[in-house]
Amino acid sequence: MRDEISYFCDSCGEEIVIPLDYSEGGVQEFVEDCPVCCHPNVIRVELDEHGDAQVDSDHE
């Protein structure tokens, strides 16, 4: 299992690496400000039964 995953900020295009928290369940959604441009992103993480993660982000 991986410890982190990355997404691209929808505002500035910067690749952002975030830690994975398997204890939060298989489908997670949270808001995180981009550390580069400070615009908020809605992050959705989906974990499958093997622990593989997919991430998607949108403007808040």
Beta strands, then each sheet from edge to edge (+ up, - down):
strand 1: 4-8
strand 2: 15-19
strand 3: 27-33
strand 4: 40-47
strand 5: 53-59
sheet 1: 1+ 2-
sheet 2: 3+ 4- 5+
end
